[in-house]
Amino acid sequence: MTPEEMRQVVLSRDKHTCQTCGEMKGLQAHHRPIGYRFKGMPEEPDHCITLCKIVIYSNNMNAFTFERIKVTW
C-alpha cells in the first residue's frame, strides 16, 4: 500500500474527522502512539489515527501525550 493509499484508508475510516477535537480541516494520518516506527511495527492503517494540524502542533510543542485522546483503540 502506498503512503497516499494508507492516508485515504485512515481518513475514510475516521470519517475525515480529527479524532481528538473533531476538526474536519488540515487532517493527517498520524502514527499512534508515539514510537511505533521505532519499535519495528509495520506501517498499517491500524497503527494510524486521523489528527488535525492543530492537535499535531500542540503535541509537538507541549509534549501532549496520546493518552489524552478521547478515542479508545
Biopython code that builds the backbone (N, CA, C, O; Angstrom):
import numpy as np
from Bio.PDB.StructureBuilder import StructureBuilder

atoms = [
    (1, "MET", "N", (0.848, -1.177, 0.000)),
    (1, "MET", "CA", (0.000, 0.000, 0.000)),
    (1, "MET", "C", (0.895, 1.242, 0.000)),
    (1, "MET", "O", (1.836, 1.341, 0.787)),
    (2, "THR", "N", (0.591, 2.173, -0.882)),
    (2, "THR", "CA", (1.377, 3.408, -0.934)),
    (2, "THR", "C", (1.004, 4.305, 0.240)),
    (2, "THR", "O", (-0.066, 4.135, 0.824)),
    (3, "PRO", "N", (1.863, 5.253, 0.598)),
    (3, "PRO", "CA", (1.521, 6.170, 1.688)),
    (3, "PRO", "C", (0.204, 6.919, 1.434)),
    (3, "PRO", "O", (-0.578, 7.120, 2.364)),
    (4, "GLU", "N", (-0.044, 7.327, 0.205)),
    (4, "GLU", "CA", (-1.289, 8.047, -0.092)),
    (4, "GLU", "C", (-2.505, 7.135, 0.045)),
    (4, "GLU", "O", (-3.551, 7.570, 0.527)),
    (5, "GLU", "N", (-2.379, 5.880, -0.370)),
    (5, "GLU", "CA", (-3.484, 4.920, -0.200)),
    (5, "GLU", "C", (-3.767, 4.695, 1.282)),
    (5, "GLU", "O", (-4.924, 4.648, 1.700)),
    (6, "MET", "N", (-2.699, 4.555, 2.075)),
    (6, "MET", "CA", (-2.882, 4.364, 3.513)),
    (6, "MET", "C", (-3.554, 5.583, 4.134)),
    (6, "MET", "O", (-4.454, 5.446, 4.962)),
    (7, "ARG", "N", (-3.119, 6.768, 3.737)),
    (7, "ARG", "CA", (-3.713, 8.007, 4.242)),
    (7, "ARG", "C", (-5.211, 8.030, 3.948)),
    (7, "ARG", "O", (-6.010, 8.361, 4.825)),
    (8, "GLN", "N", (-5.592, 7.683, 2.731)),
    (8, "GLN", "CA", (-7.002, 7.700, 2.352)),
    (8, "GLN", "C", (-7.816, 6.669, 3.143)),
    (8, "GLN", "O", (-8.955, 6.945, 3.519)),
    (9, "VAL", "N", (-7.251, 5.500, 3.397)),
    (9, "VAL", "CA", (-7.933, 4.470, 4.188)),
    (9, "VAL", "C", (-8.178, 4.972, 5.609)),
    (9, "VAL", "O", (-9.272, 4.818, 6.152)),
    (10, "VAL", "N", (-7.140, 5.580, 6.209)),
    (10, "VAL", "CA", (-7.255, 6.074, 7.589)),
    (10, "VAL", "C", (-8.271, 7.215, 7.671)),
    (10, "VAL", "O", (-9.122, 7.221, 8.560)),
    (11, "LEU", "N", (-8.186, 8.179, 6.749)),
    (11, "LEU", "CA", (-9.133, 9.302, 6.760)),
    (11, "LEU", "C", (-10.564, 8.811, 6.584)),
    (11, "LEU", "O", (-11.474, 9.286, 7.263)),
    (12, "SER", "N", (-10.762, 7.871, 5.683)),
    (12, "SER", "CA", (-12.103, 7.333, 5.449)),
    (12, "SER", "C", (-12.622, 6.603, 6.693)),
    (12, "SER", "O", (-13.768, 6.795, 7.101)),
    (13, "ARG", "N", (-11.780, 5.775, 7.283)),
    (13, "ARG", "CA", (-12.176, 5.031, 8.490)),
    (13, "ARG", "C", (-12.596, 5.978, 9.615)),
    (13, "ARG", "O", (-13.556, 5.713, 10.338)),
    (14, "ASP", "N", (-11.862, 7.089, 9.750)),
    (14, "ASP", "CA", (-12.129, 8.054, 10.816)),
    (14, "ASP", "C", (-13.111, 9.146, 10.387)),
    (14, "ASP", "O", (-13.245, 10.169, 11.058)),
    (15, "LYS", "N", (-13.797, 8.917, 9.261)),
    (15, "LYS", "CA", (-14.837, 9.822, 8.762)),
    (15, "LYS", "C", (-14.331, 11.244, 8.537)),
    (15, "LYS", "O", (-15.050, 12.217, 8.767)),
    (16, "HIS", "N", (-13.064, 11.348, 8.078)),
    (16, "HIS", "CA", (-12.450, 12.647, 7.770)),
    (16, "HIS", "C", (-12.634, 13.652, 8.916)),
    (16, "HIS", "O", (-12.990, 14.810, 8.703)),
    (17, "THR", "N", (-12.378, 13.166, 10.138)),
    (17, "THR", "CA", (-12.551, 13.973, 11.347)),
    (17, "THR", "C", (-11.374, 13.740, 12.292)),
    (17, "THR", "O", (-10.976, 12.598, 12.521)),
    (18, "CYS", "N", (-10.822, 14.814, 12.839)),
    (18, "CYS", "CA", (-9.773, 14.686, 13.843)),
    (18, "CYS", "C", (-10.332, 13.909, 15.027)),
    (18, "CYS", "O", (-11.383, 14.259, 15.564)),
    (19, "GLN", "N", (-9.643, 12.873, 15.427)),
    (19, "GLN", "CA", (-10.121, 12.011, 16.500)),
    (19, "GLN", "C", (-9.882, 12.586, 17.889)),
    (19, "GLN", "O", (-10.212, 11.945, 18.887)),
    (20, "THR", "N", (-9.315, 13.781, 17.965)),
    (20, "THR", "CA", (-9.136, 14.455, 19.250)),
    (20, "THR", "C", (-10.134, 15.591, 19.428)),
    (20, "THR", "O", (-10.804, 15.687, 20.456)),
    (21, "CYS", "N", (-10.229, 16.457, 18.407)),
    (21, "CYS", "CA", (-11.043, 17.666, 18.590)),
    (21, "CYS", "C", (-12.249, 17.756, 17.666)),
    (21, "CYS", "O", (-13.090, 18.636, 17.848)),
    (22, "GLY", "N", (-12.357, 16.874, 16.684)),
    (22, "GLY", "CA", (-13.499, 16.893, 15.787)),
    (22, "GLY", "C", (-13.338, 17.786, 14.561)),
    (22, "GLY", "O", (-14.255, 17.878, 13.745)),
    (23, "GLU", "N", (-12.202, 18.438, 14.418)),
    (23, "GLU", "CA", (-11.942, 19.303, 13.266)),
    (23, "GLU", "C", (-11.991, 18.481, 11.976)),
    (23, "GLU", "O", (-11.643, 17.300, 11.962)),
    (24, "MET", "N", (-12.430, 19.129, 10.895)),
    (24, "MET", "CA", (-12.532, 18.426, 9.619)),
    (24, "MET", "C", (-11.639, 19.044, 8.544)),
    (24, "MET", "O", (-11.790, 18.741, 7.360)),
    (25, "LYS", "N", (-10.705, 19.912, 8.955)),
    (25, "LYS", "CA", (-9.780, 20.540, 8.019)),
    (25, "LYS", "C", (-8.349, 20.310, 8.491)),
    (25, "LYS", "O", (-8.106, 20.122, 9.684)),
    (26, "GLY", "N", (-7.403, 20.325, 7.556)),
    (26, "GLY", "CA", (-5.989, 20.182, 7.906)),
    (26, "GLY", "C", (-5.665, 18.832, 8.507)),
    (26, "GLY", "O", (-4.883, 18.748, 9.455)),
    (27, "LEU", "N", (-6.253, 17.769, 7.972)),
    (27, "LEU", "CA", (-6.112, 16.439, 8.567)),
    (27, "LEU", "C", (-4.893, 15.687, 8.044)),
    (27, "LEU", "O", (-4.475, 15.851, 6.898)),
    (28, "GLN", "N", (-4.338, 14.854, 8.930)),
    (28, "GLN", "CA", (-3.230, 13.980, 8.577)),
    (28, "GLN", "C", (-3.452, 12.616, 9.206)),
    (28, "GLN", "O", (-4.033, 12.502, 10.285)),
    (29, "ALA", "N", (-2.983, 11.586, 8.521)),
    (29, "ALA", "CA", (-2.965, 10.249, 9.119)),
    (29, "ALA", "C", (-1.675, 10.179, 9.922)),
    (29, "ALA", "O", (-0.585, 10.247, 9.352)),
    (30, "HIS", "N", (-1.785, 10.044, 11.224)),
    (30, "HIS", "CA", (-0.635, 10.143, 12.120)),
    (30, "HIS", "C", (-0.431, 8.805, 12.827)),
    (30, "HIS", "O", (-1.403, 8.150, 13.203)),
    (31, "HIS", "N", (0.833, 8.394, 13.012)),
    (31, "HIS", "CA", (1.114, 7.144, 13.722)),
    (31, "HIS", "C", (0.730, 7.261, 15.187)),
    (31, "HIS", "O", (0.875, 8.329, 15.782)),
    (32, "ARG", "N", (0.243, 6.181, 15.774)),
    (32, "ARG", "CA", (-0.142, 6.162, 17.177)),
    (32, "ARG", "C", (0.367, 4.905, 17.838)),
    (32, "ARG", "O", (0.557, 3.916, 17.130)),
    (33, "PRO", "N", (0.596, 4.858, 19.095)),
    (33, "PRO", "CA", (1.133, 6.004, 19.818)),
    (33, "PRO", "C", (2.543, 6.293, 19.359)),
    (33, "PRO", "O", (3.083, 5.587, 18.507)),
    (34, "ILE", "N", (3.137, 7.319, 19.916)),
    (34, "ILE", "CA", (4.489, 7.696, 19.530)),
    (34, "ILE", "C", (5.419, 6.498, 19.722)),
    (34, "ILE", "O", (5.369, 5.827, 20.752)),
    (35, "GLY", "N", (6.253, 6.237, 18.744)),
    (35, "GLY", "CA", (7.228, 5.167, 18.878)),
    (35, "GLY", "C", (6.968, 3.948, 18.016)),
    (35, "GLY", "O", (7.830, 3.073, 17.932)),
    (36, "TYR", "N", (5.813, 3.856, 17.371)),
    (36, "TYR", "CA", (5.538, 2.678, 16.550)),
    (36, "TYR", "C", (6.627, 2.441, 15.511)),
    (36, "TYR", "O", (7.089, 1.312, 15.348)),
    (37, "ARG", "N", (7.035, 3.478, 14.818)),
    (37, "ARG", "CA", (8.042, 3.311, 13.772)),
    (37, "ARG", "C", (9.353, 2.785, 14.353)),
    (37, "ARG", "O", (10.078, 2.045, 13.688)),
    (38, "PHE", "N", (9.651, 3.162, 15.575)),
    (38, "PHE", "CA", (10.932, 2.819, 16.164)),
    (38, "PHE", "C", (10.922, 1.472, 16.864)),
    (38, "PHE", "O", (11.972, 0.999, 17.300)),
    (39, "LYS", "N", (9.765, 0.848, 16.981)),
    (39, "LYS", "CA", (9.672, -0.452, 17.631)),
    (39, "LYS", "C", (9.479, -1.567, 16.615)),
    (39, "LYS", "O", (9.120, -2.689, 16.972)),
    (40, "GLY", "N", (9.719, -1.250, 15.340)),
    (40, "GLY", "CA", (9.615, -2.266, 14.317)),
    (40, "GLY", "C", (8.190, -2.590, 13.905)),
    (40, "GLY", "O", (7.960, -3.585, 13.217)),
    (41, "MET", "N", (7.233, -1.775, 14.308)),
    (41, "MET", "CA", (5.848, -2.013, 13.921)),
    (41, "MET", "C", (5.674, -1.668, 12.452)),
    (41, "MET", "O", (6.210, -0.660, 11.993)),
    (42, "PRO", "N", (4.934, -2.484, 11.703)),
    (42, "PRO", "CA", (4.711, -2.171, 10.293)),
    (42, "PRO", "C", (3.825, -0.941, 10.143)),
    (42, "PRO", "O", (3.018, -0.632, 11.020)),
    (43, "GLU", "N", (3.983, -0.250, 9.031)),
    (43, "GLU", "CA", (3.144, 0.911, 8.761)),
    (43, "GLU", "C", (1.844, 0.415, 8.152)),
    (43, "GLU", "O", (1.784, 0.106, 6.962)),
    (44, "GLU", "N", (0.809, 0.343, 8.969)),
    (44, "GLU", "CA", (-0.505, -0.137, 8.564)),
    (44, "GLU", "C", (-1.552, 0.861, 9.029)),
    (44, "GLU", "O", (-1.309, 1.621, 9.966)),
    (45, "PRO", "N", (-2.725, 0.869, 8.380)),
    (45, "PRO", "CA", (-3.790, 1.778, 8.811)),
    (45, "PRO", "C", (-4.184, 1.603, 10.280)),
    (45, "PRO", "O", (-4.552, 2.573, 10.942)),
    (46, "ASP", "N", (-4.109, 0.373, 10.788)),
    (46, "ASP", "CA", (-4.480, 0.138, 12.190)),
    (46, "ASP", "C", (-3.539, 0.827, 13.166)),
    (46, "ASP", "O", (-3.870, 0.981, 14.341)),
    (47, "HIS", "N", (-2.376, 1.242, 12.696)),
    (47, "HIS", "CA", (-1.399, 1.908, 13.551)),
    (47, "HIS", "C", (-1.431, 3.420, 13.366)),
    (47, "HIS", "O", (-0.520, 4.124, 13.802)),
    (48, "CYS", "N", (-2.483, 3.919, 12.720)),
    (48, "CYS", "CA", (-2.602, 5.349, 12.449)),
    (48, "CYS", "C", (-3.926, 5.887, 12.969)),
    (48, "CYS", "O", (-4.877, 5.138, 13.196)),
    (49, "ILE", "N", (-3.965, 7.183, 13.150)),
    (49, "ILE", "CA", (-5.161, 7.879, 13.613)),
    (49, "ILE", "C", (-5.223, 9.208, 12.866)),
    (49, "ILE", "O", (-4.188, 9.787, 12.538)),
    (50, "THR", "N", (-6.426, 9.687, 12.600)),
    (50, "THR", "CA", (-6.598, 10.971, 11.932)),
    (50, "THR", "C", (-6.528, 12.086, 12.968)),
    (50, "THR", "O", (-7.302, 12.115, 13.926)),
    (51, "LEU", "N", (-5.580, 13.009, 12.756)),
    (51, "LEU", "CA", (-5.429, 14.170, 13.630)),
    (51, "LEU", "C", (-5.317, 15.414, 12.768)),
    (51, "LEU", "O", (-4.839, 15.354, 11.635)),
    (52, "CYS", "N", (-5.763, 16.544, 13.309)),
    (52, "CYS", "CA", (-5.622, 17.810, 12.579)),
    (52, "CYS", "C", (-4.253, 18.421, 12.894)),
    (52, "CYS", "O", (-3.585, 18.038, 13.854)),
    (53, "LYS", "N", (-3.865, 19.372, 12.064)),
    (53, "LYS", "CA", (-2.565, 20.010, 12.237)),
    (53, "LYS", "C", (-2.448, 20.735, 13.574)),
    (53, "LYS", "O", (-1.358, 20.812, 14.141)),
    (54, "ILE", "N", (-3.553, 21.264, 14.081)),
    (54, "ILE", "CA", (-3.522, 21.973, 15.372)),
    (54, "ILE", "C", (-3.169, 21.005, 16.503)),
    (54, "ILE", "O", (-2.346, 21.323, 17.362)),
    (55, "VAL", "N", (-3.790, 19.831, 16.501)),
    (55, "VAL", "CA", (-3.502, 18.836, 17.541)),
    (55, "VAL", "C", (-2.066, 18.340, 17.411)),
    (55, "VAL", "O", (-1.366, 18.191, 18.413)),
    (56, "ILE", "N", (-1.628, 18.085, 16.186)),
    (56, "ILE", "CA", (-0.247, 17.627, 15.982)),
    (56, "ILE", "C", (0.737, 18.693, 16.442)),
    (56, "ILE", "O", (1.732, 18.373, 17.091)),
    (57, "TYR", "N", (0.475, 19.955, 16.116)),
    (57, "TYR", "CA", (1.347, 21.056, 16.544)),
    (57, "TYR", "C", (1.356, 21.146, 18.068)),
    (57, "TYR", "O", (2.416, 21.300, 18.675)),
    (58, "SER", "N", (0.184, 21.052, 18.683)),
    (58, "SER", "CA", (0.104, 21.098, 20.155)),
    (58, "SER", "C", (0.898, 19.956, 20.766)),
    (58, "SER", "O", (1.588, 20.137, 21.770)),
    (59, "ASN", "N", (0.802, 18.791, 20.166)),
    (59, "ASN", "CA", (1.542, 17.626, 20.642)),
    (59, "ASN", "C", (3.037, 17.903, 20.604)),
    (59, "ASN", "O", (3.751, 17.627, 21.568)),
    (60, "ASN", "N", (3.504, 18.444, 19.503)),
    (60, "ASN", "CA", (4.937, 18.699, 19.357)),
    (60, "ASN", "C", (5.428, 19.809, 20.276)),
    (60, "ASN", "O", (6.559, 19.746, 20.758)),
    (61, "MET", "N", (4.616, 20.814, 20.527)),
    (61, "MET", "CA", (5.042, 21.963, 21.324)),
    (61, "MET", "C", (4.870, 21.748, 22.827)),
    (61, "MET", "O", (5.610, 22.336, 23.616)),
    (62, "ASN", "N", (3.921, 20.926, 23.235)),
    (62, "ASN", "CA", (3.590, 20.813, 24.652)),
    (62, "ASN", "C", (3.792, 19.418, 25.235)),
    (62, "ASN", "O", (3.333, 19.135, 26.341)),
    (63, "ALA", "N", (4.468, 18.556, 24.503)),
    (63, "ALA", "CA", (4.657, 17.179, 24.956)),
    (63, "ALA", "C", (3.319, 16.530, 25.291)),
    (63, "ALA", "O", (3.214, 15.755, 26.242)),
    (64, "PHE", "N", (2.308, 16.852, 24.508)),
    (64, "PHE", "CA", (0.970, 16.265, 24.620)),
    (64, "PHE", "C", (1.086, 14.765, 24.431)),
    (64, "PHE", "O", (1.779, 14.315, 23.519)),
    (65, "THR", "N", (0.433, 13.990, 25.258)),
    (65, "THR", "CA", (0.511, 12.540, 25.103)),
    (65, "THR", "C", (-0.780, 12.008, 24.528)),
    (65, "THR", "O", (-1.852, 12.561, 24.775)),
    (66, "PHE", "N", (-0.683, 10.938, 23.762)),
    (66, "PHE", "CA", (-1.857, 10.365, 23.134)),
    (66, "PHE", "C", (-2.800, 9.715, 24.135)),
    (66, "PHE", "O", (-3.905, 9.320, 23.764)),
    (67, "GLU", "N", (-2.397, 9.594, 25.383)),
    (67, "GLU", "CA", (-3.289, 9.068, 26.408)),
    (67, "GLU", "C", (-4.472, 9.997, 26.621)),
    (67, "GLU", "O", (-5.509, 9.568, 27.126)),
    (68, "ARG", "N", (-4.336, 11.271, 26.241)),
    (68, "ARG", "CA", (-5.408, 12.237, 26.439)),
    (68, "ARG", "C", (-6.444, 12.206, 25.319)),
    (68, "ARG", "O", (-7.484, 12.856, 25.427)),
    (69, "ILE", "N", (-6.179, 11.467, 24.252)),
    (69, "ILE", "CA", (-7.124, 11.401, 23.133)),
    (69, "ILE", "C", (-8.369, 10.669, 23.581)),
    (69, "ILE", "O", (-8.294, 9.634, 24.243)),
    (70, "LYS", "N", (-9.511, 11.212, 23.214)),
    (70, "LYS", "CA", (-10.782, 10.671, 23.681)),
    (70, "LYS", "C", (-11.189, 9.353, 23.017)),
    (70, "LYS", "O", (-12.122, 8.697, 23.481)),
    (71, "VAL", "N", (-10.510, 8.959, 21.947)),
    (71, "VAL", "CA", (-10.862, 7.759, 21.212)),
    (71, "VAL", "C", (-10.235, 6.555, 21.883)),
    (71, "VAL", "O", (-9.083, 6.616, 22.312)),
    (72, "THR", "N", (-10.972, 5.465, 21.980)),
    (72, "THR", "CA", (-10.387, 4.224, 22.504)),
    (72, "THR", "C", (-9.918, 3.405, 21.323)),
    (72, "THR", "O", (-10.568, 3.371, 20.279)),
    (73, "TRP", "N", (-8.786, 2.746, 21.494)),
    (73, "TRP", "CA", (-8.209, 1.974, 20.395)),
    (73, "TRP", "C", (-8.508, 0.549, 20.611)),
    (73, "TRP", "O", (-8.117, -0.294, 19.803)),
]
sb = StructureBuilder()
sb.init_structure("model")
sb.init_model(0)
sb.init_chain("A")
sb.init_seg("    ")
for serial, (resi, resn, name, xyz) in enumerate(atoms, 1):
    if name == "N":
        sb.init_residue(resn, " ", resi, " ")
    sb.init_atom(name, np.array(xyz, "f"), 0.0, 1.0, " ", f" {name:<3s}", serial, name[0])
structure = sb.get_structure()
